[in-house]
Amino acid sequence: MNQVSDYGEEEETSRWLSDLEKMAEQIRNHFVRREGFQRAVKYLKGLLSEVERKNGWQMAEVAGDNGPDGIQYLLSRAEWDSDGVRDDLQNYVIEHLGEEEGIAVLDETGFLKKGEKSVGVQRQYSGTAGRVENCQVGVFLGYTSSKGHVLIDRELYLPESWVKDRARRKEAHVPKDTRFHTKPELGRRMLKHAFAQGVPIQWVTGDAVYGDNGKLRQWLEENEHPYVLAVSSNMHVFVDWREATVAEFQRELTEQDWHRLSAGDGSKGPRIYDWAEVSLNSPDDFERTLLIRRSIAKPEEVAYYRVFATKSTSLEEMVRVAGSRWSIEECFEVAKGEVGLDQYEVRSWQGWYRHITLALLAFAFLTVVQSQQTGLAEKKGILFHPKLTQMRPWKTRRKISSR
């Protein structure tokens, strides 16, 4: 096969712009005024441009404005429904990336901030920084299929200190009826909405923040939604009505219980570990399983997962789903680097949701474009090189802002 050398840049850019405007038409009904919709389209184009920082001034320059006032008005005071746009984002993902075997992934990410005015900001743990920092935390729902992975919903985590501070909430325009919700509760809200929207989800996965939450697991089981959720080593489980921690059951395994399997490809190739399964007490039609992962190079490094699935589910399938959790980390990295997910200059509740929602829509568009280009290259028998579209399909700010 020949390496890709030229996709017809001008023709492809024109087609991508046309596709972007078709996607944007799907969200038109969520804007009260036409001017607000047109401003949102310009904002999407700015997020998709090559401008290094998606701040107010540079986004205004891409939009052809003299200053950031129009951008600030769109995010803070213009009349439009960000939740409605979120719903159309999910419909777009269903149409272009949806598969019956789709996997929903829960995770959170931090947005480092200075000062105390940005809604939800406080000193709290940020996985982005790997330590306690002054930051906001957003909980996200990712979606992954063989066609690509995207972020399809978002919730701002509002710490209890903010919920109790009426003056601070008022200044940041937090809705009066907003109450404190844990991260798993926010995750359950997003999952419930995605299922109602018809997003094709076969599995749910997430890290121990979500796996350790019994209410979330119970809700998934009651609604017969299979899951593979990471849990802490000190979690107690029952095996034949004997109760012990997952770490204790792991120490009782023999070498014959372990199976060497790949959890999918990473940046350095297949992620291969040793895996074992232990049957837990289960309902009639489904089976609960303790899934255990052990590092080959460092056997003392062990991870644990609670699994709820049909009884015919293979170990290989459980491992595949466990490995898919890492897709959301790549989503965060690419969305922050390519469409400015974390580069906003808004402080209010509504401003956060509006910027994040438009950034997720821009990221979904990029993912669909890449999926389509990959498919086109494969049909032509061309060796597809990911860096040719990583991830932006146009090369100059002038092209994306020319309409």
C-alpha positions in Angstrom: 0.0 0.0 0.0 1.1 3.6 -0.7 1.5 6.1 2.0 -0.9 9.1 2.1 0.6 12.1 0.4 -2.2 14.4 -0.6 -5.9 14.4 0.2 -6.7 17.4 -2.0 -6.4 20.0 0.8 -8.6 22.8 -0.6 -11.4 20.4 -1.6 -11.3 18.6 1.7 -11.3 21.8 3.7 -14.3 23.0 1.8 -16.1 19.7 2.4 -15.3 19.8 6.1 -16.6 23.3 6.4 -19.8 22.3 4.7 -20.1 19.3 7.1 -19.5 21.6 10.1 -22.3 23.9 9.0 -24.6 21.0 8.5 -23.8 19.8 12.1 -24.4 23.3 13.4 -27.8 23.5 11.8 -28.9 20.7 14.1 -28.5 23.0 17.1 -30.1 26.1 15.6 -33.4 25.6 17.4 -31.8 26.0 20.8 -31.0 29.7 20.1 -33.7 32.3 20.7 -32.1 34.8 18.3 -30.3 34.2 14.9 -27.4 36.4 16.0 -26.7 34.1 18.9 -26.7 31.1 16.7 -24.3 32.7 14.2 -22.0 33.7 17.1 -22.0 30.1 18.3 -21.0 28.8 14.8 -18.1 31.3 14.8 -17.2 30.1 18.3 -17.1 26.5 17.0 -14.9 27.5 14.1 -12.6 29.3 16.6 -12.4 26.2 18.8 -11.5 24.2 15.6 -8.9 26.7 14.4 -5.2 26.4 14.9 -5.1 29.4 17.2 -2.8 28.4 20.0 -4.9 29.7 22.9 -8.7 29.7 22.8 -9.0 32.8 25.0 -11.4 35.7 24.4 -9.1 37.9 22.4 -7.7 35.2 20.1 -11.2 33.7 19.6 -12.5 37.2 18.7 -9.7 37.6 16.2 -10.7 34.3 14.5 -14.3 35.5 14.4 -13.3 38.8 12.9 -14.4 40.9 15.9 -12.6 43.9 17.3 -12.7 42.5 20.8 -14.0 39.7 23.1 -17.3 41.3 24.0 -19.3 39.2 21.5 -17.7 36.0 22.8 -18.4 37.0 26.4 -22.0 37.8 25.5 -22.5 34.4 23.9 -21.2 32.5 26.9 -22.9 34.6 29.6 -26.0 36.5 28.6 -27.3 35.3 25.2 -30.5 33.3 25.2 -29.8 29.7 24.3 -30.1 26.2 25.8 -26.8 24.4 26.4 -28.6 21.2 27.6 -30.5 21.2 24.3 -27.2 21.5 22.4 -25.9 18.6 24.6 -28.8 16.5 23.4 -28.0 17.2 19.8 -24.4 16.4 20.4 -25.5 13.0 21.6 -27.7 12.5 18.6 -24.8 13.4 16.3 -22.6 10.8 18.1 -25.3 8.2 17.8 -25.6 8.8 14.1 -21.9 8.8 13.3 -20.1 6.8 16.0 -22.8 4.8 17.7 -22.6 1.0 17.9 -24.5 -1.6 19.9 -21.3 -2.6 21.6 -20.6 1.0 22.7 -19.0 1.7 26.1 -19.8 4.5 28.4 -16.9 5.8 30.5 -17.2 7.9 33.6 -14.3 10.1 34.8 -13.5 13.6 36.0 -10.8 16.1 35.1 -9.5 19.3 36.8 -9.3 22.8 35.4 -6.5 24.8 37.2 -7.6 28.3 38.2 -6.2 31.3 39.9 -8.3 33.2 42.5 -11.6 32.3 44.1 -14.3 33.7 41.8 -14.6 30.9 39.2 -17.7 28.7 40.1 -16.8 25.6 42.0 -13.1 26.5 42.5 -11.3 25.5 45.6 -8.2 23.6 46.7 -9.1 20.0 45.8 -7.4 17.0 44.2 -6.9 17.3 40.5 -6.1 14.2 38.5 -4.7 16.5 35.8 -2.0 17.8 38.1 -1.8 14.6 40.2 -2.0 16.6 43.4 -4.2 19.1 45.4 -4.5 22.4 43.5 -6.8 25.4 43.2 -9.1 24.1 40.5 -12.6 23.4 39.2 -13.5 19.7 38.7 -15.8 18.6 35.9 -17.4 15.1 35.8 -17.7 13.7 32.2 -19.3 10.9 30.4 -17.3 9.5 27.6 -18.4 7.2 24.8 -16.2 4.8 22.9 -16.8 2.5 19.9 -14.7 1.0 17.2 -15.2 4.3 15.2 -13.7 6.6 17.9 -14.2 8.0 21.3 -15.7 11.3 22.4 -17.2 13.1 25.4 -21.0 13.3 25.4 -22.0 14.9 28.7 -20.6 17.1 31.4 -21.4 18.2 35.0 -19.6 20.7 37.1 -18.8 19.3 40.6 -19.9 21.9 43.1 -18.1 21.4 46.5 -20.1 21.5 49.7 -18.4 24.8 50.7 -19.9 26.4 47.6 -23.4 24.9 48.1 -23.5 26.3 51.7 -22.2 29.8 50.6 -25.3 31.7 49.4 -23.4 34.9 48.5 -20.8 33.1 46.5 -23.4 31.1 44.6 -25.3 34.2 43.8 -22.2 36.0 42.5 -21.4 33.0 40.2 -25.1 32.7 39.1 -25.5 29.2 40.4 -29.2 28.1 40.1 -31.0 28.5 43.5 -32.2 24.9 43.5 -28.7 23.5 43.1 -27.8 21.0 45.8 -24.6 19.1 46.6 -24.1 16.0 44.5 -21.2 13.5 44.7 -19.3 12.7 41.6 -21.0 9.2 41.3 -24.4 10.9 41.6 -23.4 13.3 38.8 -22.2 10.2 36.8 -25.5 8.4 37.4 -27.5 11.5 36.2 -25.5 11.6 33.0 -25.9 7.9 32.4 -29.6 8.0 33.0 -29.9 10.8 30.5 -27.8 9.0 27.9 -29.8 5.8 28.1 -33.0 7.9 27.8 -31.6 9.6 24.7 -31.0 6.2 23.1 -27.2 6.3 23.1 -26.3 2.6 22.3 -24.4 1.5 25.4 -23.6 -2.1 26.1 -21.2 -1.5 29.0 -20.4 1.1 31.7 -16.9 1.5 33.1 -15.0 3.9 35.3 -12.4 4.2 38.0 -12.7 3.5 41.7 -14.4 6.8 42.4 -17.4 5.3 40.7 -16.8 1.6 41.4 -16.6 2.1 45.1 -20.1 3.7 45.1 -22.7 1.1 46.1 -25.6 3.2 45.0 -24.3 3.6 41.5 -23.6 -0.1 41.2 -27.1 -1.0 42.6 -28.8 1.4 40.1 -26.9 -0.2 37.2 -27.8 -3.7 38.3 -31.5 -2.8 38.9 -31.7 -1.6 35.4 -29.6 -4.5 34.0 -26.8 -2.3 32.7 -23.6 -4.4 32.6 -20.5 -2.7 34.0 -16.8 -3.2 34.7 -15.9 -0.7 37.4 -12.6 -0.4 39.2 -12.7 -0.7 43.0 -10.3 -0.1 45.9 -8.3 -3.0 47.4 -10.1 -2.7 50.7 -13.6 -3.3 49.3 -15.4 -6.2 50.9 -17.1 -8.8 48.7 -18.8 -12.1 49.3 -17.6 -15.4 47.8 -19.8 -18.4 48.8 -21.1 -16.2 51.6 -17.7 -15.7 53.0 -16.8 -12.0 53.3 -13.3 -10.6 52.8 -11.5 -7.8 51.0 -10.8 -8.1 47.3 -7.1 -8.0 48.2 -7.5 -11.0 50.5 -9.2 -13.1 47.8 -6.4 -12.1 45.4 -3.7 -13.4 47.7 -5.4 -16.8 47.7 -5.0 -17.3 43.9 -2.5 -19.7 42.4 -0.5 -19.2 39.3 -2.9 -21.4 37.4 -5.6 -18.8 38.0 -3.9 -16.1 36.0 -4.2 -15.5 32.2 -2.0 -13.2 30.2 -4.2 -11.0 28.0 -4.1 -7.6 26.3 -6.4 -4.8 27.5 -6.1 -3.1 24.1 -3.4 -1.0 22.4 -1.8 1.9 24.1 0.7 4.5 22.9 3.5 1.9 23.2 1.6 -1.1 21.8 -0.6 -3.7 23.5 -1.2 -3.3 27.2 -0.6 -6.8 28.4 -1.2 -7.9 32.0 -2.0 -11.0 33.9 -5.7 -11.3 34.7 -7.8 -13.5 37.0 -11.5 -13.8 37.8 -13.3 -14.8 41.0 -17.1 -15.5 41.0 -19.1 -13.5 43.5 -22.6 -14.1 44.8 -24.9 -13.3 41.9 -28.6 -12.8 40.9 -30.3 -15.3 38.7 -29.8 -13.9 35.2 -26.6 -12.0 35.7 -23.3 -12.8 37.3 -21.1 -10.7 39.6 -17.4 -11.2 39.2 -14.2 -9.9 40.8 -11.7 -9.1 38.0 -8.1 -8.8 39.0 -5.2 -7.3 37.0 -1.6 -7.9 37.8 1.4 -6.2 36.3 3.9 -8.5 34.6 7.0 -6.4 35.4 5.8 -5.5 38.9 3.6 -8.3 40.3 2.9 -6.3 43.4 1.0 -3.8 41.4 -2.6 -5.1 41.3 -5.9 -3.5 40.3 -9.4 -4.7 41.1 -12.7 -4.5 39.2 -16.3 -5.3 40.1 -18.1 -6.8 37.1 -21.8 -7.3 36.5 -22.6 -9.1 33.2 -24.5 -11.9 31.6 -23.3 -15.3 32.6 -21.9 -16.0 29.1 -19.5 -13.1 29.3 -15.9 -14.2 28.7 -12.8 -13.1 30.6 -11.5 -11.6 27.3 -14.6 -9.4 27.0 -14.3 -8.2 30.6 -10.6 -7.4 30.0 -11.5 -5.5 26.8 -14.0 -3.3 28.7 -11.6 -2.7 31.6 -9.0 -1.5 29.1 -11.5 0.9 27.4 -11.5 3.1 30.4 -8.3 4.7 29.3 -10.0 6.1 26.3 -11.5 9.0 28.3 -8.0 10.1 29.4 -7.1 10.4 25.8 -10.3 12.4 25.2 -9.3 14.8 27.9 -5.8 15.2 26.5 -7.0 15.8 22.9 -10.0 18.0 23.8 -7.8 20.2 25.9 -5.0 20.4 23.4 -7.1 20.7 20.2 -10.4 22.4 21.0 -9.6 24.4 24.2 -11.7 22.4 26.6 -9.7 24.0 29.5 -8.9 27.4 27.9 -12.0 29.3 28.9 -12.2 32.7 30.7 -15.7 32.5 32.2 -16.5 32.4 35.9 -20.2 31.8 36.0 -22.2 28.5 36.2 -23.8 29.1 32.8 -20.6 30.3 31.2 -18.9 27.0 32.2 -21.6 24.8 30.8 -21.8 26.8 27.6 -18.1 26.7 26.8 -17.7 23.1 27.8 -20.7 22.0 25.7 -19.5 23.8 22.5 -16.0 22.4 23.1 -17.5 18.8 23.3 -19.4 19.4 20.1 -16.3 20.6 18.3 -14.3 17.6 19.6 -17.1 15.2 18.4 -16.9 16.8 15.0 -13.1 16.3 14.8 -13.5 12.7 15.9 -16.2 12.0 13.2 -14.0 13.7 10.6 -11.0 11.5 11.6 -13.3 8.4 11.6 -14.5 9.2 8.1 -11.0 9.9 6.8 -9.7 6.6 8.2 -12.5 4.7 6.5 -11.9 6.5 3.2 -8.2 5.7 3.4 -8.9 2.1 4.1 -11.3 1.8 1.2 -8.7 3.3 -1.2 -6.1 0.8 0.1 -4.0 3.6 1.5 -1.8 3.4 4.6 -3.5 5.9 6.9 -1.2 8.0 9.0 -3.0 9.3 12.1 -0.7 12.4 12.3 -2.1 13.7 9.0 -5.4 14.4 10.9 -4.3 14.8 14.4 -6.7 16.0 14.9 -7.5 19.2 12.9 -8.5 18.7 9.3 -7.5 22.1 8.2 -4.1 23.8 8.5 -4.7 27.5 8.6 -6.9 29.8 10.7 -7.8 31.7 7.6 -9.5 28.7 6.0 -11.6 27.8 9.0 -12.7 31.4 9.5 -13.3 32.2 5.8 -17.0 31.7 5.9 
